[in-house]
Amino acid sequence: MTHAIEVRNVYREFQQRSGAGARRPVRAVDGVTFSLPSGDVLGVVGESGCGKSTLARLIMGLLPPTSGEVLVDGRSLAGMDRRERARLIQPVFQDPFSSLNPRQRIREIVGLPLAAQGDLPKARQADRVMEMLARVGISSEMAERMPGQLSGGQRQRVAIARALVLHPRIVVCDEPTSALDVSVQAQILNLLAELRRELGLTYLFISHNLAVVEHIATEVAVMYLGRIVEQAPVHELFRTPTHPYTQALLASVLTPDPALGIPDVGLGDTYPDPTNIPPGCRFHPRCPSAFAECAATMPDNIRKDGRLVECLLAVQP
């Protein structure tokens, strides 16, 4: 099987300055390993600060790993120059307004990656831009407008067109629908799914919205304090979550029935602190199923029933 992305034991540390001026390391991504087959969609979920966006920047080559390796099509990302990486991987960001230059016309924005590559004559660049805008539902009349003259959903369509105009193999989507109205979210998700089928794309899809991930992903990775604590095919993970943190995330989804109130997922008031990772299982201070060994033993990544689980409960008889 061909893997579009392979992440091999990747770490990424940052230095945080304390109030006294001393620096201490913060490990945002902590020994992450996974592979993503071509044409699949890996949804990455977890609380804010768990390392999702840092992982995305590592895969796009915007940050170098402190250690470990990222491979695209079997080749190390570190050995590629910026233009080659751009031809293979493109991003779609959360806020379509701040990610577009407000002083350029839509056709100019979408054409920028082609101009930076310099491989096509200008006439062919213009044709490619209009073809891609039409594919995402932006008319030739809208192509002459400025971003401020478009709606949020239209701007995100422009951002998608810009990401795809180089015909990349991989698209990293970092919360691409969270800034949009619910009805527009559905349109953008359907567009992304359609483009994936038509163009043979591979997506890394980061989101807080579990319903969105369930709709678009083929597999889901759950991150907690820089680690992937569970990874499984999407329908299996949502039907039978194994890790207590995954169970808590799914239990936290609000329902439209006001009589049910706000769910109590049993995680308490302690929020994970990436600057002070606890010994043993890093989830044990919040885990409703923790036992004594959890505070002393770091669980291994266990393959069980076709999924990866990092939990001592997974090896209990």
Rosetta silent file (secondary structure, phi, psi, omega in degrees, C-alpha in Angstrom):
SEQUENCE: MTHAIEVRNVYREFQQRSGAGARRPVRAVDGVTFSLPSGDVLGVVGESGCGKSTLARLIMGLLPPTSGEVLVDGRSLAGMDRRERARLIQPVFQDPFSSLNPRQRIREIVGLPLAAQGDLPKARQADRVMEMLARVGISSEMAERMPGQLSGGQRQRVAIARALVLHPRIVVCDEPTSALDVSVQAQILNLLAELRRELGLTYLFISHNLAVVEHIATEVAVMYLGRIVEQAPVHELFRTPTHPYTQALLASVLTPDPALGIPDVGLGDTYPDPTNIPPGCRFHPRCPSAFAECAATMPDNIRKDGRLVECLLAVQP
SCORE:     score description
SCORE:     0.000 S_00000001
   1 L     0.000  133.630  178.423    0.000    0.000    0.000 S_00000001
   2 L   -81.241  130.996  177.618    1.298    3.472   -0.938 S_00000001
   3 E  -105.067  123.620  176.412    1.434    5.925    1.953 S_00000001
   4 E   -68.375  -40.459 -178.757    1.043    9.601    1.133 S_00000001
   5 E  -131.752  135.440  169.030    2.393   10.589    4.574 S_00000001
   6 E  -128.167  125.931  177.042    4.534    8.704    7.064 S_00000001
   7 E  -113.539  119.164 -172.688    5.348   10.255   10.426 S_00000001
   8 E  -116.280  102.604  172.791    8.074    8.368   12.255 S_00000001
   9 E    48.928   54.367 -173.808    8.578    8.991   15.972 S_00000001
  10 E   -89.611  132.581  174.112    8.366   12.772   15.593 S_00000001
  11 E  -121.003  147.776  171.160    9.058   15.150   18.466 S_00000001
  12 E  -143.201  117.993  178.761    8.807   18.921   18.498 S_00000001
  13 E  -109.498  146.354  170.646    9.929   21.001   21.452 S_00000001
  14 E  -121.049  155.057  176.171    9.605   24.725   22.062 S_00000001
  15 E  -100.557  121.018  179.479   11.404   26.789   24.660 S_00000001
  16 E  -104.416  130.003  179.483    9.085   28.707   26.957 S_00000001
  17 E   -85.879  127.302  178.097   10.442   31.646   28.930 S_00000001
  18 L   -84.789  176.572 -178.088    9.324   31.738   32.556 S_00000001
  19 L   -63.109  -28.257 -179.094    8.733   34.890   34.606 S_00000001
  20 L   -86.986    2.106  179.062   12.280   34.780   35.974 S_00000001
  21 L    93.986  -10.000  177.888   13.768   34.644   32.476 S_00000001
  22 L   -73.685  154.676  178.960   14.663   30.946   32.601 S_00000001
  23 E  -109.937  143.241  174.128   13.658   28.726   29.722 S_00000001
  24 E  -136.169  146.016 -176.266   11.997   25.351   29.962 S_00000001
  25 E   -76.017  142.930  172.424   11.127   22.933   27.171 S_00000001
  26 E  -122.289  117.699 -177.230    7.540   22.350   26.096 S_00000001
  27 E   -92.655   99.972 -176.258    7.056   19.226   24.031 S_00000001
  28 E   -77.457  -35.063  174.944    4.113   19.999   21.731 S_00000001
  29 E  -125.791  126.486 -166.056    4.448   16.775   19.723 S_00000001
  30 E  -128.590   83.539  175.065    5.815   13.837   21.674 S_00000001
  31 E    72.863   45.062 -178.071    6.814   10.727   19.740 S_00000001
  32 E   -85.275  132.535  176.995    4.007   10.652   17.165 S_00000001
  33 E  -135.625  127.847  171.703    4.027    7.837   14.594 S_00000001
  34 E  -164.990  165.763  173.390    1.395    7.128   11.943 S_00000001
  35 E  -132.247  145.952 -177.540    0.971    6.548    8.229 S_00000001
  36 E  -123.250  110.353  179.795   -1.759    7.859    5.959 S_00000001
  37 E   -63.540  151.539  178.536   -2.573    5.867    2.804 S_00000001
  38 L   -59.901  135.969  178.054   -3.084    7.756   -0.445 S_00000001
  39 L    86.801   -5.272 -179.607   -6.663    8.872   -0.948 S_00000001
  40 L   -93.053  171.638  176.642   -7.646    8.591    2.720 S_00000001
  41 E  -126.315  115.774  174.825   -8.672   11.268    5.223 S_00000001
  42 E   -97.933  113.734  173.920   -7.101   11.262    8.682 S_00000001
  43 E   -86.358  130.389  179.344   -9.131   13.317   11.134 S_00000001
  44 E  -113.799  121.166 -175.801   -7.090   14.626   14.082 S_00000001
  45 E  -126.880  162.539  179.491   -9.085   15.602   17.169 S_00000001
  46 L   152.053  167.330 -178.965   -8.343   16.708   20.716 S_00000001
  47 L   -66.991  163.173  174.488   -8.560   19.679   23.057 S_00000001
  48 L   -58.112  136.694  179.364   -6.858   22.998   22.356 S_00000001
  49 L    88.261    4.468 -177.222   -3.137   22.747   23.064 S_00000001
  50 L   -82.984  -10.688  177.518   -2.889   19.015   22.413 S_00000001
  51 L   110.881    6.887 -176.552   -0.510   19.485   19.456 S_00000001
  52 H   -61.467  -51.612 -176.771   -2.831   19.198   16.462 S_00000001
  53 H   -70.247  -33.406  175.108   -1.766   22.393   14.694 S_00000001
  54 H   -63.211  -42.412  176.631    1.911   21.841   15.495 S_00000001
  55 H   -59.723  -41.479  178.583    1.628   18.406   13.896 S_00000001
  56 H   -62.151  -42.425  179.784    0.051   20.013   10.818 S_00000001
  57 H   -66.948  -34.284  175.783    2.907   22.520   10.507 S_00000001
  58 H   -63.989  -41.963 -178.151    5.449   19.716   10.803 S_00000001
  59 H   -70.612  -30.737  176.821    3.763   17.809    7.982 S_00000001
  60 H   -80.649   -8.185 -178.199    3.668   20.922    5.780 S_00000001
  61 L    81.228   11.770  178.730    7.368   21.536    6.429 S_00000001
  62 L   -78.529  -21.226  174.140    6.703   24.891    8.104 S_00000001
  63 L  -129.723  139.515  172.629    8.439   23.606   11.236 S_00000001
  64 L   -83.956  144.024  175.084   11.352   21.164   11.425 S_00000001
  65 L   -69.526  146.630  172.141   10.950   18.301   13.917 S_00000001
  66 L   -63.457  -39.292  171.031   13.230   18.334   16.936 S_00000001
  67 E  -155.775  166.454 -175.105   13.747   14.653   16.148 S_00000001
  68 E    94.540 -176.020 -172.598   12.051   12.030   14.017 S_00000001
  69 E  -146.549  141.603  173.051   11.143   12.119   10.355 S_00000001
  70 E  -115.055  126.788  179.725    8.239   13.043    8.085 S_00000001
  71 E  -117.505  140.130  174.909    8.066   11.318    4.690 S_00000001
  72 E  -122.905  123.112 -174.882    5.865   12.203    1.735 S_00000001
  73 L    54.131   36.074  177.870    5.572    9.580   -1.002 S_00000001
  74 L    80.121    2.232 -179.165    8.409    7.723    0.710 S_00000001
  75 E  -114.422  141.898 -178.303   10.786   10.696    0.596 S_00000001
  76 E   -66.410  132.433  178.653   11.964   12.721    3.557 S_00000001
  77 H   -64.015  -30.771 -178.462   10.353   16.141    3.770 S_00000001
  78 H   -65.301  -23.164 -179.193   13.633   17.545    5.074 S_00000001
  79 H   -88.934    2.850 -178.995   15.302   16.787    1.733 S_00000001
  80 L  -102.175  147.796  172.046   12.827   18.833   -0.313 S_00000001
  81 L   -84.263  174.697 -173.380   13.017   22.534   -1.092 S_00000001
  82 H   -63.291  -38.373 -178.739   10.065   24.844   -0.505 S_00000001
  83 H   -66.855  -40.331  179.668    8.788   24.722   -4.075 S_00000001
  84 H   -66.531  -41.080  176.805    8.769   20.941   -4.167 S_00000001
  85 H   -61.210  -40.989 -178.882    6.946   20.759   -0.842 S_00000001
  86 H   -64.445  -32.664  178.313    4.391   23.270   -2.133 S_00000001
  87 H   -70.089  -25.415 -177.410    3.709   21.123   -5.185 S_00000001
  88 H   -95.600  -35.956 -171.787    2.946   18.132   -2.953 S_00000001
  89 E  -131.841  132.355  176.579    1.252   19.671    0.100 S_00000001
  90 E  -135.830  148.859 -178.928   -1.044   22.656    0.435 S_00000001
  91 E  -101.915  154.240  164.488   -3.003   24.070    3.401 S_00000001
  92 E  -125.498  119.893 -171.683   -6.545   25.294    3.915 S_00000001
  93 L   -93.677  174.680 -174.130   -6.715   27.442    7.052 S_00000001
  94 L   -68.764  -49.509 -173.009   -9.420   28.158    9.599 S_00000001
  95 L  -102.641  107.285 -176.569  -10.246   31.779    8.847 S_00000001
  96 L   -70.103  -15.059  179.158  -10.768   32.407    5.124 S_00000001
  97 L   -81.075  -48.077 -177.617  -10.694   36.185    5.610 S_00000001
  98 L   -73.504  -17.954 -179.302   -7.319   36.501    7.347 S_00000001
  99 L   -89.771   -2.581  178.371   -5.714   33.936    5.035 S_00000001
 100 L  -114.296  139.581  178.701   -6.534   35.942    1.876 S_00000001
 101 L   -69.595  116.582 -175.847   -4.830   39.195    0.896 S_00000001
 102 L   -69.671   -9.918 -176.669   -7.565   41.852    1.137 S_00000001
 103 L  -104.039    6.937  177.949   -5.838   44.037   -1.493 S_00000001
 104 L  -116.476  150.824  175.045   -5.737   41.478   -4.282 S_00000001
 105 L   -73.900  158.437 -175.231   -8.446   40.284   -6.608 S_00000001
 106 H   -57.978  -43.671 -178.915   -9.631   36.701   -6.277 S_00000001
 107 H   -64.706  -32.202  178.020   -8.008   35.574   -9.528 S_00000001
 108 H   -70.814  -39.700  179.833   -4.700   37.082   -8.401 S_00000001
 109 H   -62.863  -47.251 -177.862   -4.865   35.309   -5.029 S_00000001
 110 H   -68.053  -28.974 -178.858   -5.546   31.916   -6.596 S_00000001
 111 H   -81.536  -10.524 -176.408   -2.814   32.461   -9.172 S_00000001
 112 H   -57.775  -45.053  178.895   -0.064   33.253   -6.656 S_00000001
 113 H   -60.253  -37.141  178.391    1.124   29.627   -6.193 S_00000001
 114 H   -66.900  -41.097  178.540    1.429   29.229   -9.973 S_00000001
 115 H   -64.921  -37.638  179.912    3.379   32.465  -10.269 S_00000001
 116 H   -66.600  -35.168  178.809    5.705   31.374   -7.441 S_00000001
 117 H   -73.839  -38.259  176.702    6.434   28.071   -9.192 S_00000001
 118 L    68.380   23.743 -177.068    7.012   29.770  -12.557 S_00000001
 119 L   -90.419  -21.304 -174.517    6.448   26.588  -14.552 S_00000001
 120 L  -114.118  146.851  171.319    3.570   27.776  -16.743 S_00000001
 121 L   -64.410  157.304 -173.416    3.264   30.693  -19.170 S_00000001
 122 H   -59.320  -37.116 -179.898    0.970   33.465  -17.943 S_00000001
 123 H   -63.785  -41.016  179.210   -1.841   32.590  -20.344 S_00000001
 124 H   -70.788  -34.269  175.724   -1.906   29.005  -19.102 S_00000001
 125 H   -60.265  -45.413 -179.471   -1.757   30.201  -15.500 S_00000001
 126 H   -62.254  -40.575  177.678   -4.847   32.332  -16.071 S_00000001
 127 H   -62.759  -43.994 -178.843   -6.686   29.369  -17.629 S_00000001
 128 H   -63.147  -39.712  179.393   -5.742   27.110  -14.706 S_00000001
 129 H   -61.758  -47.251 -178.419   -6.979   29.717  -12.206 S_00000001
 130 H   -67.647  -35.271  177.082  -10.361   30.055  -13.898 S_00000001
 131 H   -62.780  -43.752 -177.673  -10.724   26.288  -14.227 S_00000001
 132 H   -71.746  -37.601  176.863  -10.104   25.794  -10.530 S_00000001
 133 H   -62.125  -41.497  178.065  -12.407   28.643   -9.489 S_00000001
 134 H   -63.532  -36.647 -178.565  -15.183   27.140  -11.581 S_00000001
 135 H   -64.756  -32.605 -179.385  -14.564   23.747   -9.991 S_00000001
 136 L   -94.779    3.472  174.845  -15.139   25.172   -6.492 S_00000001
 137 L    91.421   24.672  176.839  -18.198   27.178   -7.515 S_00000001
 138 L  -108.612  124.311 -175.057  -16.738   30.684   -7.995 S_00000001
 139 L   -77.210  166.187  177.814  -17.896   32.474  -11.149 S_00000001
 140 L   -64.614  -31.068  177.256  -15.729   34.521  -13.511 S_00000001
 141 L   -66.781  -41.715  178.301  -17.525   37.648  -12.284 S_00000001
 142 H   -66.785  -26.236 -178.654  -16.570   36.863   -8.661 S_00000001
 143 H   -63.512  -20.483  179.030  -12.969   36.313   -9.759 S_00000001
 144 H   -91.081   -3.056 -178.336  -12.668   40.071  -10.299 S_00000001
 145 L   -85.500  169.462  173.117  -13.848   40.924   -6.793 S_00000001
 146 L   -94.741  156.997 -178.627  -11.846   41.560   -3.639 S_00000001
 147 H   -55.022  -35.641 -179.257  -12.115   39.144   -0.663 S_00000001
 148 H   -66.069  -12.991  179.697  -14.133   41.669    1.354 S_00000001
 149 H   -93.293    2.028 -179.194  -16.861   41.514   -1.293 S_00000001
 150 L  -111.209  158.946  174.450  -17.451   37.779   -0.769 S_00000001
 151 L   -76.790  170.612  179.943  -19.239   35.844    1.963 S_00000001
 152 H   -61.053  -42.482  178.869  -17.357   33.611    4.386 S_00000001
 153 H   -65.704  -38.815  177.198  -18.285   30.473    2.483 S_00000001
 154 H   -65.392  -39.505  177.976  -17.230   32.012   -0.834 S_00000001
 155 H   -64.130  -38.013  178.861  -13.899   33.071    0.664 S_00000001
 156 H   -69.354  -31.410  173.913  -13.263   29.538    1.881 S_00000001
 157 H   -63.847  -38.117  176.815  -14.004   28.245   -1.616 S_00000001
 158 H   -64.120  -43.009  178.775  -11.345   30.674   -2.878 S_00000001
 159 H   -61.663  -37.988  177.560   -8.897   29.347   -0.267 S_00000001
 160 H   -67.090  -42.062  177.854   -9.599   25.794   -1.444 S_00000001
 161 H   -61.069  -42.206  178.263   -9.066   26.823   -5.077 S_00000001
 162 H   -62.205  -39.892 -179.844   -5.739   28.408   -4.154 S_00000001
 163 H   -66.411  -31.826 -172.784   -4.684   25.226   -2.335 S_00000001
 164 H   -98.131   -5.815 -173.030   -5.583   23.010   -5.302 S_00000001
 165 L   -66.291  -23.723  176.700   -4.371   25.133   -8.217 S_00000001
 166 L   -86.933    0.389 -176.768   -0.941   23.410   -8.118 S_00000001
 167 L    58.149   53.655  179.146   -2.636   19.980   -8.199 S_00000001
 168 L   -71.353  165.984  176.027   -1.092   18.824   -4.895 S_00000001
 169 L   -91.700  -28.603 -172.396   -1.466   15.281   -3.615 S_00000001
 170 E  -126.672  136.216  175.620   -2.033   16.221    0.036 S_00000001
 171 E  -123.714  126.338  176.957   -4.178   18.952    1.586 S_00000001
 172 E   -98.677  113.255 -177.178   -3.828   19.883    5.261 S_00000001
 173 E  -105.278  109.995 -178.150   -7.139   21.289    6.493 S_00000001
 174 E  -103.341   97.790 -177.928   -6.795   23.080    9.847 S_00000001
 175 L    51.065   53.649 -170.392  -10.312   23.725   11.187 S_00000001
 176 L   -73.007  -10.236 -178.274  -11.516   24.710    7.676 S_00000001
 177 L  -120.420   -1.260 -171.702  -15.200   25.057    8.624 S_00000001
 178 L   -69.396  -22.049 -179.620  -15.179   26.321   12.220 S_00000001
 179 L   -91.453    6.568 -174.243  -15.503   30.003   11.221 S_00000001
 180 L  -110.593  156.806  172.766  -18.547   29.332    9.016 S_00000001
 181 L   -62.418  155.881 -174.549  -22.281   29.076    9.615 S_00000001
 182 H   -59.178  -43.227 -178.641  -23.573   25.529   10.039 S_00000001
 183 H   -64.958  -36.397  179.001  -25.375   25.459    6.678 S_00000001
 184 H   -73.347  -33.782  175.922  -22.251   26.736    4.915 S_00000001
 185 H   -54.904  -45.486 -179.223  -20.108   24.192    6.773 S_00000001
 186 H   -61.574  -40.244  178.632  -22.088   21.393    5.151 S_00000001
 187 H   -63.170  -43.208 -178.395  -21.543   22.887    1.691 S_00000001
 188 H   -68.816  -40.228  177.808  -17.785   23.181    2.209 S_00000001
 189 H   -63.274  -42.219  177.720  -17.515   19.647    3.606 S_00000001
 190 H   -64.796  -37.353  177.192  -19.433   18.252    0.647 S_00000001
 191 H   -63.829  -45.158  179.687  -17.174   20.219   -1.713 S_00000001
 192 H   -62.181  -40.746  179.067  -14.038   18.838   -0.024 S_00000001
 193 H   -65.783  -40.472  178.860  -15.398   15.296   -0.225 S_00000001
 194 H   -65.155  -43.707  179.315  -16.274   15.734   -3.906 S_00000001
 195 H   -64.621  -37.273  177.779  -12.842   17.161   -4.755 S_00000001
 196 H   -61.007  -43.717  179.589  -11.147   14.307   -2.920 S_00000001
 197 H   -67.096  -44.186 -174.502  -13.000   11.742   -5.033 S_00000001
 198 H   -72.204  -36.417 -172.500  -12.479   13.579   -8.322 S_00000001
 199 H  -105.455   -1.615 -179.886   -8.817   14.535   -7.834 S_00000001
 200 L    66.052   39.599 -175.092   -7.592   11.608   -5.749 S_00000001
 201 L   -82.829  157.936  171.974   -6.580   13.848   -2.841 S_00000001
 202 E  -116.896  130.755 -177.393   -5.334   12.842    0.600 S_00000001
 203 E  -114.750  137.425  158.820   -6.473   14.980    3.540 S_00000001
 204 E  -103.749  115.737 -168.881   -5.095   15.597    7.009 S_00000001
 205 E  -118.883  110.317 -178.011   -8.187   17.110    8.620 S_00000001
 206 E  -100.115  131.853 -178.365   -7.867   18.867   11.989 S_00000001
 207 L  -160.763  150.828  168.329  -11.038   19.779   13.850 S_00000001
 208 L   -87.603  -18.201 -172.138  -12.648   20.205   17.264 S_00000001
 209 L   -87.797  107.067 -176.096  -15.999   19.256   15.770 S_00000001
 210 H   -67.124  -32.371  178.570  -16.491   15.510   16.114 S_00000001
 211 H   -65.574  -37.905  177.096  -19.560   15.509   13.868 S_00000001
 212 H   -64.628  -45.183  179.777  -17.510   17.087   11.078 S_00000001
 213 H   -62.923  -42.338  179.161  -14.743   14.518   11.498 S_00000001
 214 H   -60.953  -33.200 -177.543  -17.246   11.650   11.489 S_00000001
 215 H   -73.267  -38.307 -168.008  -18.672   12.979    8.230 S_00000001
 216 H  -108.982  -24.900 -171.595  -15.449   13.384    6.261 S_00000001
 217 L   -82.205  153.585  168.798  -12.708   11.177    7.774 S_00000001
 218 L   -98.910  -25.569  177.583  -11.826    7.591    6.941 S_00000001
 219 E  -144.903  153.510 -176.212   -9.685    7.243   10.082 S_00000001
 220 E  -127.869  134.539  171.892   -9.396    9.268   13.283 S_00000001
 221 E  -113.840  126.888 -179.954   -6.388   10.016   15.516 S_00000001
 222 E  -102.125  121.623 -178.399   -7.136   11.327   19.014 S_00000001
 223 E  -105.519  143.872  175.286   -4.363   13.493   20.504 S_00000001
 224 E  -145.154  119.838 -179.840   -3.732   14.303   24.151 S_00000001
 225 L    47.035   50.701  172.824   -0.751   16.358   25.352 S_00000001
 226 L    85.344   -4.508 -178.424    1.268   15.736   22.217 S_00000001
 227 E  -114.076  150.679  167.267    0.571   12.001   21.904 S_00000001
 228 E   -86.568  113.733 -176.460   -1.824    9.990   19.764 S_00000001
 229 E   -96.333  -17.564  173.049   -3.731    8.035   22.406 S_00000001
 230 E  -156.690  140.920  175.851   -6.119    6.273   20.028 S_00000001
 231 E  -144.018  130.715 -176.210   -6.314    5.774   16.272 S_00000001
 232 E  -161.867  160.249  171.243   -8.930    3.731   14.456 S_00000001
 233 E   -54.310  145.029 -168.012  -11.189    3.668   11.380 S_00000001
 234 H   -57.197  -45.576 -175.379  -13.815    6.355   11.803 S_00000001
 235 H   -70.033  -33.745  178.049  -16.901    4.149   12.186 S_00000001
 236 H   -69.007  -41.987 -178.412  -15.171    1.827   14.668 S_00000001
 237 H   -65.299  -41.953 -178.633  -13.898    4.683   16.803 S_00000001
 238 H   -74.380  -28.194 -179.514  -17.280    6.402   16.997 S_00000001
 239 H   -80.928  -43.252 -176.629  -19.139    3.127   17.598 S_00000001
 240 L  -136.321   73.627  177.294  -16.784    1.593   20.187 S_00000001
 241 L   -64.036  138.904 -174.925  -14.253    4.106   21.594 S_00000001
 242 L  -103.847  -45.346 -177.603  -11.594    2.313   23.641 S_00000001
 243 L   -74.202  139.105  179.721   -9.443    4.971   25.326 S_00000001
 244 H   -57.361  -31.524  178.765  -11.132    6.753   28.281 S_00000001
 245 H   -69.829  -41.442  176.113  -10.239   10.143   26.764 S_00000001
 246 H   -61.140  -42.392  178.720  -11.903    9.231   23.467 S_00000001
 247 H   -60.623  -40.091  179.781  -14.962    8.079   25.404 S_00000001
 248 H   -67.774  -39.946  178.139  -15.033   11.407   27.240 S_00000001
 249 H   -60.781  -45.325 -178.740  -14.754   13.407   24.005 S_00000001
 250 H   -68.682  -33.773  178.448  -17.668   11.551   22.452 S_00000001
 251 H   -71.420  -18.785 -176.931  -19.720   11.878   25.642 S_00000001
 252 L   -82.139   -7.113 -177.855  -19.146   15.656   25.627 S_00000001
 253 L   -67.171  126.060  179.866  -21.101   16.209   22.398 S_00000001
 254 L   -71.860  147.557  176.829  -24.148   18.348   23.084 S_00000001
 255 L  -108.948  157.517  179.775  -27.574   17.100   22.057 S_00000001
 256 L   -74.725   -3.788 -178.973  -30.496   19.242   20.815 S_00000001
 257 L   -87.415  108.928 -177.530  -32.684   18.023   23.716 S_00000001
 258 H   -64.634  -21.654 -178.790  -32.570   20.735   26.421 S_00000001
 259 H   -67.839  -22.101 -178.724  -33.925   18.261   28.984 S_00000001
 260 H   -79.964  -19.536  178.507  -30.632   16.354   28.871 S_00000001
 261 L    68.529 -165.798  179.668  -28.633   19.396   29.980 S_00000001
 262 L   -86.701  126.425 -175.743  -24.860   19.715   29.700 S_00000001
 263 L   -66.842  142.740  172.711  -23.168   16.299   29.822 S_00000001
 264 L  -100.070  109.287 -174.403  -20.827   15.482   32.706 S_00000001
 265 L   -91.074   -0.144  174.542  -17.957   13.562   31.116 S_00000001
 266 L    76.870   21.254 -179.182  -16.180   12.902   34.409 S_00000001
 267 L   -94.111   -6.006  179.209  -12.937   14.748   33.596 S_00000001
 268 L    72.481 -165.869 -176.779  -13.113   17.141   36.525 S_00000001
 269 L   -99.867   -1.957 -178.199  -11.812   20.718   36.506 S_00000001
 270 L   -76.649  125.593  178.837   -8.125   19.919   35.864 S_00000001
 271 L  -101.851  140.360 -177.945   -6.980   21.161   32.469 S_00000001
 272 L   -62.882  135.303 -178.380   -3.962   19.500   30.784 S_00000001
 273 L  -115.046  107.529 -177.603   -0.748   21.520   31.161 S_00000001
 274 L   -66.751  -14.066  177.007    1.832   20.853   28.406 S_00000001
 275 L   -88.291   -7.147 -177.361    4.538   22.463   30.563 S_00000001
 276 L  -142.179   69.005 -177.059    3.934   20.001   33.419 S_00000001
 277 L   -74.060  128.088 -176.814    3.241   16.552   31.960 S_00000001
 278 L   -70.890  157.781  175.287    2.484   14.063   34.755 S_00000001
 279 L   -70.699  166.361 -179.077    4.471   10.831   35.171 S_00000001
 280 L    68.809 -144.784  175.338    3.041    7.556   33.986 S_00000001
 281 L   -69.479  125.266 -175.485    0.004    7.869   31.742 S_00000001
 282 L   -70.025  -13.246  178.989   -0.377   11.571   31.034 S_00000001
 283 L   -92.413   -9.175 -168.395   -4.156   11.281   31.122 S_00000001
 284 L   -61.920  -30.698  179.313   -4.374    9.584   34.536 S_00000001
 285 L   -63.387  -20.865 -178.204   -5.044   12.774   36.631 S_00000001
 286 L  -110.844   -4.829 -170.300   -8.326   13.242   34.743 S_00000001
 287 L   -80.819  124.002  178.457   -9.173    9.635   33.928 S_00000001
 288 L   -71.316  -13.554 -178.429  -12.288    8.229   35.654 S_00000001
 289 L  -107.071    9.466 -174.867  -10.947    4.690   35.088 S_00000001
 290 L   -66.986  146.840  172.944   -7.390    5.220   36.387 S_00000001
 291 L  -129.132  178.126 -168.064   -5.845    2.772   38.846 S_00000001
 292 H   -54.748  -41.463 -176.177   -2.585    2.860   40.829 S_00000001
 293 H   -64.782  -25.443 -177.414   -0.303    1.637   38.040 S_00000001
 294 H   -62.245  -30.758 -178.039   -1.436    4.444   35.721 S_00000001
 295 H   -78.070  -11.352 -175.514    0.424    7.034   37.821 S_00000001
 296 L  -118.777  -22.954 -172.260    3.737    5.188   37.502 S_00000001
 297 L  -117.019  123.608  174.429    3.759    3.389   34.136 S_00000001
 298 L   -78.056  118.564 -177.685    3.719    5.035   30.725 S_00000001
 299 L   -70.195  148.767  174.515    1.539    2.795   28.533 S_00000001
 300 L   -82.304  161.326  169.655    2.835    1.551   25.209 S_00000001
 301 L   -72.439  117.199 -174.784    1.011    2.019   21.938 S_00000001
 302 E  -108.975  129.723  172.954   -0.996   -1.197   21.733 S_00000001
 303 E   -89.122  119.206 -176.364   -2.449   -2.599   18.536 S_00000001
 304 E  -146.843  123.880  177.636   -5.764   -4.185   19.389 S_00000001
 305 L    54.995   41.242  175.309   -8.705   -5.097   17.149 S_00000001
 306 L    77.218   13.781  179.603   -7.320   -3.075   14.222 S_00000001
 307 E  -135.539  162.281  174.782   -6.751    0.091   16.220 S_00000001
 308 E  -101.237  131.663  179.020   -3.985    1.794   18.185 S_00000001
 309 E  -136.821  131.547  176.748   -4.656    2.466   21.857 S_00000001
 310 L  -109.822   83.960 -176.184   -2.269    3.983   24.428 S_00000001
 311 L  -161.238  135.217  178.540   -3.861    2.791   27.661 S_00000001
 312 H   -66.284  -24.950  177.426   -3.051    0.187   30.321 S_00000001
 313 H   -62.875  -26.094 -177.278   -6.715   -0.833   30.344 S_00000001
 314 H   -69.576  -18.327  179.429   -6.230   -2.187   26.827 S_00000001
 315 H  -106.003    3.221  177.656   -3.953   -4.947   28.127 S_00000001
 316 L   -72.220  141.000  179.433   -6.078   -5.865   31.121 S_00000001
 317 L   -65.181    0.000    0.000   -7.567   -9.397   30.917 S_00000001
